[in-house]
Amino acid sequence: MLCLLAVGGYRSAAGEDGQFPVASNLRAGVAKVDITPADTEGVEVAGHRRIVHGVRDPLRAGVLVLDDGETRAAIVTLDTINAADELVALARLRISQAADVPPAHILIAASHNHSGPPFSANSPWGQDLIRKLGDTARQAVDQLRPVSVGYGEGQIGFNINRRKVIDGRAVVRLNPDGPCDRRVKVLRFDDGQSLTPLAVVMHAVCHPCFFTWGDKGSPPYPAGYPKMSADFPGEAQTFVEMCYGNQTSALFLQGCAGDIRPNLPGYPYRCADEADIQWAGRDLGGAVVSALARGVTREQLQQRPAFYQLRVASSVVQLPGKEKPLRAELQALKIGPYLLLTMPGEPMVEYGFKLERAIADRAVPIIIGYANGHVGYIATAEAYEVGGYEPNMSPLAPEAEAILLEQLGKLADRVVGDVFESFSKHPRDVERREQDKAAPEPTTEK
């Protein structure tokens, strides 16, 4: 039923049934590519490491290029475990050359897939991945066309918090009472030629570890799923694209999923099977398609702005670590009213809630983890008081939280542009803005 709704239409005064006018300064182009390794026999995958033999479903990368007439930016999504510094530096260099996008305007995000290969710049797969990203960015630029942007939300039911405090310490436990973000945020980019979006960007919060080992005792896969896979984000992308006759490109952005995982009960949890992955993929995909379908009703179309300003800001900060300071790149990308904020690691779910409260009604926030680098787990200061897996595994000190929230708030100020100092002509404010621009930018070379 959802698929039928997605391709249905109505007759508008502007043209044929299902078409609508797009009067916008924003242009977008998108392309996707299969990045599955050529050799998947006996390969060790990243995340919860295990040996796999063959492929269940393909790993993919997507590149969405945006241009408002003055600024060009790109969003890159990967079905990989992370977006490590080396990968980001090489990919930005290649994509910048191919698509004429400033390196600092390229957002590279991983789904945090636990069933794909680790990246190495010297491996045949790593070299092939970087080449494919450049080629895909060039294809996306070739498809640039005027678009308008719609936004919607849905909900999923398969994610759950994995921490529970018992007797003053955190233990690994599926905790339905713990904090969890079940919202799905959906951006659709439309050229108005049909009700099929040019591109779909979905955002959800959950570890893609359906297929990894759990209690090592549950059939049918006590040692983890034996094939390479893109896990639930890949399944959801495929579902969404199928509902539009494979005439759209769906991209996935991971949220603050550091302590959020699939709800697969066990001791403490089990590996998924085919029924589980279909449940999650269709739960997320169905929520996305439902939001997409509502997004082109006439009432929703009337609410879309005609002007979308792209604004990008980045900063590289030194975060206090348990052993030494760690470099972390933070980024803000504003697409009209929509604000994307990134962190380079695995932020616990409370980070998303805190940042959204701080932004309030100034923009529509989309908080992204696993992007533009990787520093490991990003636990809240409060989590260190009770311990547990995430703060124990994190290389960061508790004081890192305050710095992250403060710096991301400053980046939001810079791109939202509604803080007086962000547009003031007072010499002191102008000097401060110039100092911000002169701050270290993300590197493009390792």
Beta strands, then each sheet from edge to edge (+ up, - down):
strand 1: 27-34
strand 2: 41-45
strand 3: 50-53
strand 4: 60-67
strand 5: 72-78
strand 6: 106-110
strand 7: 145-146
strand 8: 148-155
strand 9: 159-166
strand 10: 169-175
strand 11: 183-190
strand 12: 199-204
strand 13: 249-254
strand 14: 260-262
strand 15: 310-319
strand 16: 326-335
strand 17: 338-342
strand 18: 346-347
strand 19: 364-368
strand 20: 377-378
sheet 1: 6+ 5+ 4- 1+ 7-
sheet 2: 2+ 3-
sheet 3: 8+ 11- 12+ 13+
sheet 4: 10+ 9- 14+
sheet 5: 15+ 16- 17+ 19+
sheet 6: 18+ 20+
end
